[in-house]
Amino acid sequence: MKKRTRSRELALQFLYQVDLLGHDKLGDLTAFLQEQAEGGDAETTRYARLLVEGTIDATPELDAEIQFVAQNWQVDRMAVIDRNVLRMAAFEILHCDEIPPKVAINEGIELGKRFSTQNSGAFINGILDKIKNRASEGGR
């Protein structure tokens, strides 16, 4: 498995915990990454930390962007996994210039399929594609 893919999996797992248990779990990020990152790969851990911290810091902005493009869907009513995949991938699209938007979208789709439902892939794809298009048009 690629290091960035593993980073995204770890970040998603931690974001899921934070979403369910609250932001007081954020203090456990270092311990979580040390425990979960096999062999303690520094690159994997660094990128997972960037995703978690960046996604949490930008959650209000990300939720507003997701809400804008997700017609007839409320962010707080989305499945927890889907919501966090969308937040994390939107963070990569909007704030990680070194990650091509198509990569962020494809990785988000795969995470949704792997950790949520088979239908999540199409749902995630539709929303992230709209976010990418808005970002490239300067609409956000």
QUIVENZI-V533152 format. One record per backbone hydrogen bond with DSSP energy under -0.5 kcal/mol. NH is the residue of the N-H (numbers start at 1). CO is the residue of the C=O. E is the energy in kcal/mol with one decimal. If there is no record, write none. Layout:
nh:NH co:CO e:E
nh:NH co:CO e:E
//
This chain:
nh:6 co:2 e:-2.3
nh:7 co:3 e:-2.4
nh:8 co:4 e:-2.4
nh:9 co:5 e:-2.1
nh:10 co:6 e:-2.5
nh:11 co:7 e:-2.7
nh:12 co:8 e:-2.7
nh:13 co:9 e:-2.4
nh:14 co:10 e:-2.2
nh:15 co:11 e:-3.1
nh:16 co:12 e:-2.4
nh:17 co:13 e:-1.7
nh:18 co:14 e:-2.5
nh:19 co:15 e:-2.6
nh:20 co:16 e:-2.1
nh:21 co:17 e:-3.3
nh:22 co:18 e:-2.3
nh:25 co:22 e:-1.7
nh:26 co:23 e:-1.7
nh:27 co:24 e:-0.8
nh:28 co:25 e:-2.1
nh:29 co:26 e:-1.7
nh:32 co:28 e:-2.7
nh:33 co:29 e:-2.8
nh:34 co:30 e:-2.4
nh:35 co:31 e:-2.3
nh:36 co:32 e:-2.7
nh:37 co:33 e:-2.5
nh:38 co:36 e:-1.1
nh:40 co:37 e:-2.9
nh:41 co:38 e:-0.9
nh:45 co:41 e:-2.4
nh:46 co:42 e:-2.7
nh:47 co:43 e:-2.3
nh:48 co:44 e:-2.2
nh:49 co:45 e:-2.4
nh:50 co:46 e:-2.3
nh:51 co:47 e:-2.5
nh:52 co:48 e:-2.6
nh:53 co:49 e:-2.8
nh:54 co:50 e:-2.5
nh:55 co:51 e:-2.4
nh:56 co:52 e:-2.5
nh:57 co:53 e:-2.5
nh:58 co:54 e:-2.0
nh:59 co:56 e:-1.1
nh:62 co:58 e:-3.0
nh:63 co:59 e:-3.2
nh:64 co:60 e:-1.9
nh:65 co:61 e:-2.1
nh:66 co:62 e:-2.9
nh:67 co:63 e:-2.9
nh:68 co:64 e:-2.1
nh:69 co:65 e:-1.7
nh:70 co:66 e:-2.2
nh:71 co:69 e:-1.7
nh:73 co:70 e:-2.0
nh:77 co:74 e:-1.5
nh:78 co:74 e:-0.6
nh:78 co:75 e:-1.3
nh:83 co:79 e:-3.0
nh:84 co:80 e:-2.1
nh:85 co:81 e:-2.6
nh:86 co:82 e:-2.7
nh:87 co:83 e:-2.3
nh:88 co:84 e:-2.4
nh:89 co:85 e:-2.8
nh:90 co:86 e:-2.6
nh:91 co:87 e:-2.3
nh:92 co:88 e:-2.0
nh:93 co:89 e:-2.6
nh:94 co:90 e:-2.8
nh:95 co:91 e:-2.6
nh:96 co:92 e:-1.6
nh:97 co:95 e:-0.8
nh:99 co:96 e:-1.9
nh:100 co:98 e:-0.6
nh:103 co:100 e:-1.0
nh:104 co:100 e:-1.8
nh:105 co:101 e:-2.5
nh:106 co:102 e:-2.7
nh:107 co:103 e:-2.8
nh:108 co:104 e:-2.1
nh:109 co:105 e:-2.6
nh:110 co:106 e:-2.3
nh:111 co:107 e:-2.4
nh:112 co:108 e:-2.5
nh:113 co:109 e:-2.5
nh:114 co:110 e:-2.4
nh:115 co:111 e:-3.0
nh:116 co:112 e:-2.1
nh:120 co:117 e:-0.9
nh:121 co:117 e:-0.6
nh:121 co:118 e:-0.7
nh:123 co:119 e:-1.6
nh:124 co:120 e:-3.2
nh:125 co:121 e:-2.5
nh:126 co:122 e:-2.3
nh:127 co:123 e:-1.8
nh:128 co:124 e:-2.8
nh:129 co:125 e:-2.5
nh:130 co:126 e:-1.5
nh:131 co:127 e:-2.0
nh:132 co:128 e:-2.7
nh:133 co:129 e:-2.4
nh:134 co:130 e:-2.4
nh:135 co:131 e:-2.4
nh:136 co:132 e:-2.5
nh:137 co:133 e:-1.6
nh:138 co:134 e:-0.5
nh:138 co:135 e:-0.7
nh:139 co:134 e:-3.1
nh:140 co:134 e:-0.5
//
